[in-house]
Amino acid sequence: MVGPVAVKERIAGLDIIRGFALLGVLLVNMVMVNQSLLFRETKLPRLLNELPLVLINAIVMIPRILGLFLIGLYVGKLGVFQRIKEHLPQIRKAMYVGGGVGALLSVAHVGLQLGWFEGYLTPVISGTAAVFLREVSTPFLSLFYVSGIILLWHRGALSWLFAGFAALGRMALTNYLVQCIVLAWLFYGHGLGLMGISIVYIPLMTLGI
């Protein structure tokens, strides 16, 4: 019979990572929903405009997501989160590699977005390369965040902050569903209809939620 995980069986590091990820998802979702044009277009033009993007994202993102799942499964099999002290050298190495590679790829991505290479690349190649760099840099940056958070938590730093992340992570699915309902009520017409407000207020609303 499936039931809640007992407190003594929970892995605190994973709860913290889930809570941190959930807060990031909330922030990104608030920005995306606030800028959404879902109710400003007819259905057919929206479908025609977004279908190619959806197909491209599926081709690029599904293998990446499955790969990340397999990496997470491998890390779990190794017992990294259960025996952090034994794996500290590998965790530090992961943080350095993830941060270094992720930063370089992100700088290149920003450069393409800002037109640094306009004289060397065609718009099609530049746009394709920007998408590729964004998708490749994300796992490395995620590796940096996860390993960095685990190292800080293991050292006992920012315990008050990680306690909050852990509380979010213990009910990650429930919190995610609630945030979706709250965002729909805040931004769409059947609620407060705040869509289009200044992005300055988004971080404050995120903290409030």
N, C-alpha and C positions, 0 to 999 in steps of 0.2 A: 504493500500500500504506500502510495506516494504522500509525503507530508513535508512540513517545514524542516529545514536542516537544523539540527540541534546546535545551540550556541557553542558548545565545546568542539563540535565538528566543523565549524566554519573556519575559513582561511581568511584572516584579517586583511592580508595584503590584497587579496582578490576583491574583497568588499570595498577597499579604498580605491582600487583601480576602477571598479564599476561606478562608484560614486563620482569620481573625477570625470569619467567618460560621459556619464549622464548629464553632468553640468555643462560639458562642452556641447553635447547634442542639443540641450535646451537653448543655449546661446545661439547656435547656428540656425536652429529651427525658427527662433524668434526673428532673426534677420531675414530668412527666406520667406516666411509667412508674411512679414510686414511688407515685403517688396513684391508679393505675389500678384499676378494678374488673372487669377483663376476666375474671378467674377467680372472681368472687364472685357472678355472675349467671347465670341460664340464658340460652340463646341467644335465644329468642323475645322475652322482655321487653326485653333489651338492644337488639334490632333495632327494636322498636316505639318505644322511648324515643329512640334515636339517629338513626333515619332522617330525621325532620323537620329535625334539626340539620344532618345531612350535606347534605340538599338545599338548605337555606338557605346553608350555607357554600359549596356549589358555585356557587350563583347569584351570591354576593357575591365570592368569592375568584378564580374562574376568570378573569373579565374583568380583575381587578386584576393577577393573575399574568401574563397575556398582555401587559397594558400595560407591566409592568415589564420583560418580555423585550424588547419593542419599544424601550423607552427605553435599555436596555443595548445593543441593537444599534445604535441611533443614536449613542450615546456612542462605541462602538467604531469606527463609520464615521468619526466626526470625528477619531479618533486622540488622544483626550484622554489616555489612559494612556501612549501612546508619546511624547507631547510635552507633558508636564505643565507645563513652564515657560511655554510659550506660552498655556496655558489657566488660569494661576493666578487671574486676576480672576474668571473664570466659576466656578472651583471654590470660591473664597471666597464668592462670592455664593450659590452653591448651599448652602454650609454655613450661612450666616446665615438664608436663607429656610427651609431644612429644619429647622433648630433652632428658629427662632421659631414657625413655624406648627405644627410637631410638638409643641412644648411647650404651646402654647395649647390645641390639640385634646386633648392628653393630660390637661391639668388639667380640661377640661370633662368628659372621660370619667370621670376619678376622681370628680368632683363628682356625676355621675349615679349612680355605683356607691355612693357614700356617702350618697346621699339628700338632697343639697343642694337639689334642686328638687322635692321631694315635693309641696309645696303648689301647684305650678304645672303639673305634668305627671302624667298617669295612668301607672300601672305599665307598661302596654303601650307607650306612647309613650316613656317613659323607657328601657325595655329596648331598644327598637328604636334609639333615638338613641345609646345607649351602644355598641351593636354597630357602628353606622355610624361614630361618631367613632373607635372603635378601628381599624377597617379603613382609614379615610382617613388617620389620623395615622401609621400604620406606614410608608408610603412616604416621608413627609417625614422621619421619624426615621432611616430607612435612608439617605436622602440626606445627612443631617447626619453620620451615622457614617462613611459612605464618604468624603465630601469631607474631613472632619476627619482621618481616618486618613491620607489621601493627603497632606494639607498637613503633618502632623507628620513623616511619612516623608520627604517632600521636603526638609524642614529638617534632617534628620539626627537628630532627637530619638528617643529610645527605640529605638535601632537594635537592641539585643539582643532586645527584645520583638518587633519586626517581623521579625527573622530567624526567630524561632520560628513566627510566623504564616505566613511564606513557606514554611517547611518543611512545615507542615500543608497549605497550599494547593496545593503541587506534586503531592500525591497525594490530592486532596480526595475523590474517589469511593471509593478504597480505604479511607481513614480513616473515611469515613462508614459503610461496610459493616461495618468492624471494630467501630466503636463500637456499632452496632446489636446485633451478636452478643454483645459484652461486657455491654451493658445487659440483654439477655435472660437471660444467665447470672447476672448479679448479683441481679436482682430477682425472677425467676420461679421456680416450684417445681422446675423441672428443673435449677436451678443452686443458688445460695446462698439464694434465697428471702428477700431483704432488703426486699421491698416493704413500705412503711409505716414505714420508719425515719424518724427526725427529720430535718426539712429542713435542720437545721443542718449535717449531714454532707455534703449534696449538693455544695456548692462544693469541699470537700476531695476528694471522690471524683472530681469533674470534673477537678481539677488532676492527680490521680493517674493518671487514664486518659490 
